Amino acid sequence: MNKRHFTLIMAGGMLCMARAAEPKPNVVLIVADDLGYGDLECYGAKNVHTPAVNKLAEQGIRFTDTHAVAATSTPSRYSLLTGEYAWRRPDTDVAPGDAGMIIRPEQYTIADMMRHSGYATAAIGKWHLGLGDRTGQQDWNAPLPASPRDIGFDYHYIMAATSDRVPCVFIEQDTVACYDPQAPIYVSYRKNFDGEPTGADNPELLTNLRHSHGHDMSIVNGIGRIGYMKGGGKALWKDQNIADSITRHAVDFIGRHADEPFFLYFATNDVHVPRFPHDRFRGKNPMGLRGDAIVQFDWSVGQIMHALDSLGIADNTIVILTSDNGPVVDDGYDDRAEELLGGHSPAGPFRGNKYSAFEGGTAVPMIVRWPAKVKPGQQSDALMSQIDLMRSLGALNAAKLPRGSAPDSQNKLSTLLGQDTTPRDYAPEMSNSRVLSLRSGKWKYIEPSNGGPMITWGPKIETGNLSEPQLYDMESDTGERHNVAAQHPEIVKQMQQKVDELRALSSEKDE
């Protein structure tokens, strides 16, 4: 062996050792609930100040063309955590509070991947992906037989579903947190329990918020809910304390694992109904409770950032902030949210809101900060989809995924970190009625459907449904007002073929 060959071998070995010794970055994934593209100050929000999120954007990359897979919570979160399009499964629509586990233990998730890469993992906040083995069969007074621990999360402190659905208790490590044996818990989505008041029959007990539509079943904390519940006692949450509780648990998790790599899925509740923030956030802006809830969300983000800074681990922590779907203003409670908008546009420049096939249903903010690697103050206009987070984060540690897992996720790490602006070729989107849309380049396509033009149960939201194909030029028509499908038949044909291909994949899996 000559001297030059020996030197090259030694240099290569030292490079490998240096890479191996490089500490793995922590990952904090913040997923807001019903936070619209236009609800943050750094995205042009009016009437609300979000300094913590603004700072996050200043220190990292603000993405302008990111999409959730679905316009509602359960399918959006399912896709984000599994890397699989939600329409491949028939049971991924908005889940009741007593749904069984939708992500099955045999599925490989983003949490499994991170744990196998040497990370401590946690899910804290909103869950809405089912608990226990079977829907409606949970015993809430005993350990649950299936939970986030079965799909890769070492620790969880979660709400079973949403804050407007029973059961109104936190679940910590498979059991009800602060369980009160004097008040055993019973839950039903079929009928009420004898003697239990409801919002429909006992409106005088709605001392904190009244419903505008629906949400008139069991009453917890002076607020009507979806579904029926009996018991709970000391375990019942107080809505005004939810943000404090989940933020404290998130900060505690970060503190416990500051000396090792960790992955935190922090799913906030604030902007989702019922909006009932803590007193210290009330009256902070002219938009009333919905605006106050955004301020409270910003506070939670600030607390996470402060914890990372104070522990000296911010530089090597990737913080990703996004939302599960587009915004909704009146989603069932009389909180004057529509009346008090004052020119604020929750969906920004986009048409539609949560539930819709229009862009407002799935266009979401996304901010990425990693001081050690990501240049601050960037804006990326690359087309992005949340479904790619799984394989992109896996690429950080050259993670090996089992065959068949994350079938729809792509490695977009270089775009996520601002190293280039390579967009996704296409980004599929699903409305609440499972109508598929497709973004590709400047085009937005919505497949034909037979549904009505408006949501029928209360919210004043356009569905995006039309019996003929819709095609919009998003460069010149961000508001999707001019359907140009007739002028571009070849584009329509190509986009529909892609939608048909995606549906065929779903059918093949069901067989």
C-alpha positions in Angstrom: 0.0 0.0 0.0 1.5 3.3 -1.0 1.5 6.4 1.2 -1.1 8.2 -0.9 -3.6 5.3 -0.8 -3.1 5.0 3.0 -3.7 8.7 3.5 -7.0 8.5 1.5 -8.2 5.5 3.5 -7.4 7.3 6.8 -9.1 10.5 5.6 -12.2 8.5 4.5 -12.3 6.8 7.9 -12.0 10.0 9.8 -14.8 11.5 7.7 -17.1 8.6 8.6 -16.2 8.9 12.2 -17.0 12.7 12.1 -20.4 12.0 10.6 -21.1 9.3 13.1 -20.1 11.6 15.9 -22.3 14.5 14.7 -25.3 14.8 17.0 -28.7 13.9 15.7 -31.0 16.9 15.5 -34.0 17.0 17.8 -37.3 17.4 15.9 -40.3 19.4 17.3 -43.3 19.1 15.0 -46.0 21.7 16.0 -49.3 21.0 14.3 -52.0 23.6 15.0 -55.7 22.8 14.8 -57.8 24.7 12.2 -55.2 27.4 11.9 -55.6 29.0 8.4 -52.9 30.1 6.0 -53.9 33.7 6.7 -54.1 33.5 10.5 -50.5 34.3 11.3 -49.0 37.8 11.1 -46.0 36.6 9.1 -48.5 35.3 6.5 -50.3 38.7 6.3 -52.8 38.3 9.1 -54.9 41.3 10.0 -56.0 42.1 13.6 -53.7 39.6 15.4 -50.1 39.8 16.6 -48.1 36.6 16.6 -44.6 37.5 17.7 -43.3 34.0 18.6 -44.3 32.6 15.2 -42.9 35.7 13.5 -39.6 35.1 15.2 -39.6 31.5 14.2 -40.2 32.5 10.5 -37.4 35.2 10.7 -35.0 32.5 12.0 -35.9 29.9 9.3 -37.9 29.3 6.2 -41.5 30.4 5.5 -43.2 28.2 2.9 -46.0 29.7 0.8 -47.3 26.6 -1.1 -47.6 23.8 1.5 -50.7 21.5 1.6 -52.3 19.2 4.1 -53.5 16.0 2.5 -57.0 16.5 3.6 -59.3 19.4 4.6 -60.3 17.8 7.9 -58.4 16.7 10.9 -58.4 12.9 11.1 -57.4 12.1 7.5 -54.9 14.9 7.5 -53.1 13.7 10.6 -53.4 10.0 9.5 -51.5 10.9 6.3 -48.9 13.0 8.1 -48.1 10.3 10.6 -48.1 7.3 8.2 -47.0 8.7 4.9 -50.1 7.2 3.3 -52.9 9.0 1.5 -56.0 8.8 3.7 -58.4 7.9 0.9 -56.5 4.5 0.6 -58.5 3.6 3.7 -62.3 3.8 4.1 -62.2 4.5 7.8 -60.1 7.7 7.9 -63.0 10.3 8.0 -63.5 12.6 10.9 -63.5 10.3 13.9 -65.8 10.3 16.9 -64.4 10.5 20.4 -64.8 6.8 21.0 -63.2 5.6 17.7 -60.9 2.6 17.9 -57.3 3.1 16.8 -57.3 4.1 13.2 -53.5 3.7 12.7 -53.1 0.1 13.5 -50.2 -1.2 15.5 -48.8 -3.1 12.5 -48.4 0.1 10.5 -45.0 1.8 10.5 -45.3 5.5 11.5 -43.1 8.5 11.6 -42.8 7.9 15.4 -41.7 4.3 14.8 -39.1 5.6 12.3 -37.7 8.2 14.7 -37.6 5.7 17.7 -35.7 3.2 15.6 -33.3 6.0 14.7 -32.5 6.5 18.4 -35.0 9.2 19.3 -37.2 9.5 22.4 -40.7 10.1 21.1 -43.8 11.8 22.4 -47.3 12.8 21.2 -48.8 15.7 23.3 -52.1 17.5 22.7 -54.8 16.7 20.2 -54.9 13.1 18.9 -58.2 12.4 17.0 -57.0 9.1 15.6 -58.8 6.7 17.9 -57.9 4.8 21.0 -58.5 1.2 22.1 -59.0 -1.7 19.8 -62.6 -1.2 18.8 -64.9 1.7 18.3 -67.4 2.3 21.1 -65.9 -0.6 23.2 -63.4 1.3 25.3 -63.3 0.9 29.1 -62.3 4.4 30.1 -61.8 3.3 33.7 -59.0 0.9 32.9 -55.8 1.0 30.8 -56.6 1.1 27.1 -55.4 -1.9 25.1 -54.2 0.2 22.1 -52.7 3.7 22.2 -50.0 5.8 20.7 -47.5 3.7 22.5 -48.3 0.9 20.0 -47.4 3.1 17.0 -44.0 4.4 18.1 -44.6 7.0 20.8 -42.7 6.4 24.0 -44.9 8.9 25.9 -48.2 10.5 25.3 -50.5 13.0 27.0 -53.4 13.5 24.6 -57.0 14.5 24.1 -58.8 11.4 22.8 -60.3 13.4 19.9 -61.2 17.1 19.8 -62.2 19.5 22.5 -65.8 19.6 21.2 -66.2 15.8 21.5 -66.4 13.6 24.6 -64.6 12.2 26.5 -63.3 15.5 27.9 -60.3 14.0 29.7 -56.6 13.7 29.0 -55.1 10.3 28.3 -51.6 9.7 29.7 -49.7 6.5 29.0 -52.9 4.6 28.2 -55.0 5.7 31.1 -57.2 8.7 32.0 -55.0 11.4 33.6 -56.0 12.4 37.2 -58.5 9.6 37.1 -61.3 10.0 39.7 -62.5 6.6 41.1 -65.5 8.3 42.6 -66.7 9.4 39.1 -66.3 6.5 36.7 -66.4 7.5 33.0 -69.0 6.3 30.5 -69.2 7.5 26.9 -71.8 6.9 24.1 -72.3 8.4 20.7 -75.7 6.7 20.4 -77.8 7.8 23.4 -77.6 9.9 26.5 -77.3 8.4 30.0 -80.3 8.7 32.3 -80.6 11.9 34.2 -77.6 13.6 32.4 -78.3 17.2 31.2 -77.7 18.2 27.5 -77.2 21.5 25.8 -80.4 20.9 23.8 -82.6 20.3 26.9 -80.8 22.5 29.5 -79.5 25.6 27.8 -79.4 27.4 31.2 -76.4 25.2 32.0 -74.4 26.5 29.1 -72.6 29.1 31.3 -69.4 29.4 29.2 -70.4 29.0 25.6 -73.6 28.4 23.7 -73.9 26.4 20.5 -74.8 27.9 17.1 -75.4 24.6 15.5 -74.9 21.1 16.8 -72.8 20.7 19.9 -75.9 20.3 22.0 -75.3 17.0 23.7 -73.4 16.5 27.0 -72.4 19.6 28.9 -68.8 19.8 30.3 -67.4 23.0 31.9 -70.5 24.9 30.9 -70.1 24.0 27.2 -72.1 21.6 25.1 -70.3 18.9 23.2 -70.7 16.2 20.5 -71.6 12.9 22.1 -72.7 11.8 25.5 -70.6 11.4 28.7 -71.2 10.6 32.3 -68.7 10.9 35.1 -65.1 12.1 35.0 -65.1 14.2 38.1 -61.6 15.6 38.8 -60.3 14.2 35.5 -62.5 16.5 33.4 -60.5 19.3 31.7 -61.3 23.0 31.9 -61.1 24.4 28.4 -59.3 27.5 29.6 -56.4 25.4 30.9 -55.9 23.1 27.9 -53.1 25.1 26.4 -51.3 25.5 29.7 -51.6 21.8 30.4 -50.3 20.4 27.1 -47.6 23.1 26.8 -46.3 22.2 30.3 -46.1 18.5 29.4 -44.3 19.4 26.2 -41.7 21.5 28.0 -41.3 18.8 30.6 -40.7 16.2 27.9 -38.1 18.4 26.3 -36.4 18.9 29.6 -36.3 15.2 30.4 -34.6 14.4 27.1 -32.4 17.4 26.6 -29.3 15.2 26.6 -30.5 12.8 23.9 -32.2 13.2 20.5 -36.0 13.5 20.8 -39.0 13.8 18.5 -42.0 15.7 19.8 -45.3 15.8 18.0 -47.0 18.8 19.7 -50.6 19.1 18.5 -52.3 22.2 19.8 -56.0 22.7 20.3 -56.5 26.5 20.6 -58.1 27.6 17.3 -60.5 24.6 17.1 -64.0 25.1 18.7 -65.0 25.5 21.4 -62.6 28.5 21.6 -62.3 29.3 25.3 -58.7 30.5 26.0 -57.3 31.3 29.4 -58.2 34.7 30.9 -54.8 36.1 30.4 -55.3 35.8 26.6 -58.8 37.2 26.6 -59.4 40.6 24.9 -55.9 40.7 23.3 -57.3 41.7 19.9 -60.5 42.8 18.3 -61.5 39.4 16.8 -62.8 38.1 20.1 -62.4 34.5 21.2 -61.0 33.2 17.9 -58.4 35.9 17.8 -57.6 35.3 21.5 -57.1 31.6 20.7 -54.5 32.5 18.0 -52.7 34.6 20.6 -52.7 31.7 23.0 -51.3 29.4 20.3 -48.5 31.9 19.7 -47.7 31.9 23.4 -47.4 28.0 23.3 -45.0 28.3 20.4 -43.0 30.9 22.4 -42.8 28.6 25.4 -41.4 25.7 23.3 -38.8 28.0 21.8 -37.9 29.4 25.2 -37.4 25.9 26.6 -35.1 25.0 23.7 -33.1 28.2 24.2 -32.8 27.9 27.9 -31.5 24.3 27.7 -29.0 25.3 25.1 -30.3 22.9 22.5 -32.1 25.3 20.1 -29.3 25.3 17.5 -29.5 21.6 16.8 -33.3 21.3 17.0 -35.5 21.3 13.9 -38.8 23.1 14.6 -41.5 22.5 12.0 -44.8 24.5 12.5 -47.9 23.8 10.4 -51.6 23.2 10.6 -53.8 20.2 10.1 -56.2 21.8 7.6 -57.7 25.2 6.6 -59.6 27.5 8.9 -63.3 27.5 9.9 -65.0 30.5 11.5 -68.4 29.4 12.8 -68.0 25.7 13.5 -70.8 25.3 16.0 -70.4 27.8 18.8 -71.8 31.3 19.2 -68.5 33.1 19.8 -69.1 36.0 17.3 -66.1 34.8 15.2 -67.7 35.8 11.9 -69.0 39.1 13.1 -65.7 40.2 14.5 -63.3 39.3 11.6 -63.0 43.0 10.8 -61.4 42.4 7.4 -59.2 39.5 8.6 -59.1 36.6 6.0 -58.3 33.3 7.9 -57.6 31.5 4.6 -55.5 34.4 3.3 -55.9 34.8 -0.5 -57.5 31.5 -1.0 -61.1 30.5 -1.6 -62.9 28.0 0.7 -62.1 26.9 4.2 -61.9 23.7 6.2 -63.9 20.9 4.6 -63.6 22.4 1.1 -62.1 21.2 -2.1 -61.0 24.8 -2.8 -57.4 25.8 -1.7 -58.6 27.2 1.6 -59.3 23.7 2.7 -55.7 22.4 2.5 -53.4 25.3 2.0 -51.6 25.7 5.3 -48.7 27.6 6.8 -45.4 25.8 7.2 -42.3 27.2 8.9 -39.0 25.4 9.4 -36.2 26.5 11.7 -32.9 24.7 12.3 -30.2 27.3 13.3 -27.3 24.9 12.9 -28.2 24.1 9.2 -30.9 26.4 7.9 -30.2 29.9 6.7 -32.6 32.4 8.4 -35.0 34.7 6.7 -35.9 32.5 3.7 -39.1 32.2 1.8 -39.8 29.1 -0.3 -42.5 29.0 -2.9 -42.0 25.3 -3.7 -45.1 23.1 -3.8 -44.9 21.0 -0.7 -47.1 18.3 0.9 -47.2 17.3 4.6 -47.2 13.6 3.5 -43.5 14.0 2.7 -42.4 14.8 6.2 -42.0 11.1 7.1 -39.4 10.2 4.4 -37.8 13.7 4.6 -37.1 13.4 8.3 -36.1 9.8 7.8 -33.4 11.0 5.4 -31.8 12.9 8.3 -30.6 9.7 9.8 -30.6 7.4 6.7 -33.6 5.6 8.3 -34.5 2.2 6.8 -38.3 1.8 6.4 -40.0 -1.6 6.1 -41.2 -2.6 2.7 -44.6 -1.1 2.0 -44.5 1.6 4.7 -45.0 5.4 3.9 -46.0 4.4 0.3 -46.9 8.0 -0.7 -44.2 9.9 1.1 -41.3 11.4 -0.8 -37.9 12.5 0.4 -38.0 16.3 0.1 -35.4 17.0 2.8 -33.3 19.4 0.6 -36.3 21.5 -0.1 -37.5 21.4 3.5 -34.1 22.7 4.6 -33.9 25.4 2.0 -31.0 23.9 0.1 -33.0 24.0 -3.1 -36.5 24.9 -4.2 -37.4 21.7 -6.0 -41.2 21.3 -5.8 -43.3 18.3 -5.6 -44.6 17.2 -9.0 -48.1 17.2 -7.7 -49.9 17.5 -4.4 -53.2 15.7 -4.0 -55.9 17.1 -1.7 -59.1 15.6 -0.3 -62.3 17.4 0.8 -64.5 16.3 3.7 -66.7 14.4 1.1 -63.6 12.7 -0.3 -63.6 14.7 -3.5 -60.0 14.8 -4.8 -58.2 17.8 -6.1 -54.7 18.1 -7.5 -52.1 20.8 -7.5 -49.3 20.6 -10.1 -47.2 23.5 -11.1 -49.5 26.5 -11.6 -52.6 24.4 -12.0 -55.3 23.4 -9.6 -57.7 20.7 -10.7 -60.9 19.6 -8.9 -62.6 16.4 -10.1 -66.3 16.4 -11.0 -68.7 15.6 -8.1 -72.5 15.5 -7.5 -72.5 17.2 -4.0 -74.1 20.6 -3.3 -72.2 23.9 -3.4 -72.4 24.6 0.3 -71.8 22.7 3.6 -75.2 21.7 4.8 -74.9 21.4 8.6 -74.0 24.9 9.6 -70.7 26.4 8.6 -71.0 29.0 5.7 -68.4 27.2 3.6 -68.3 26.4 -0.1 -67.7 22.8 -0.8 -66.0 23.2 -4.1 -68.3 20.6 -5.6 -69.3 20.9 -9.3 -70.7 18.4 -11.7 -68.0 19.3 -14.3 -64.2 19.4 -14.1 -62.6 22.5 -12.6 -59.2 23.9 -13.6 -57.7 27.1 -12.2 -54.5 28.9 -13.0 -53.2 29.6 -9.5 -50.6 32.1 -10.7 -53.2 34.5 -12.0 -56.3 33.3 -10.2 -55.4 32.5 -6.6 -59.0 32.9 -5.6 -60.2 30.1 -8.0 -62.8 32.3 -9.6 -62.3 31.5 -13.3 -62.7 27.9 -14.3 -60.6 27.4 -17.5 -61.1 23.7 -17.9 -62.8 24.2 -21.3 -59.8 26.1 -22.6 -57.3 23.4 -21.6 -58.8 20.0 -22.3 -55.3 18.3 -22.4 -54.4 19.6 -19.0 -57.7 18.4 -17.6 -57.2 15.0 -19.2 -53.7 14.6 -17.6 -54.9 15.8 -14.2 -57.9 13.4 -14.2 -55.7 10.5 -15.3 -53.5 11.2 -12.2 -56.5 11.3 -9.9 -57.7 8.0 -11.5 -54.3 6.6 -10.9 -54.4 7.6 -7.2 -57.9 6.1 -6.8 -56.8 2.9 -8.5 -54.0 2.5 -6.0 -56.6 2.9 -3.2 -58.8 0.2 -4.8 -55.9 -2.2 -5.2 -55.1 -1.9 -1.5 -58.8 -2.6 -0.5 -58.9 -5.8 -2.5 
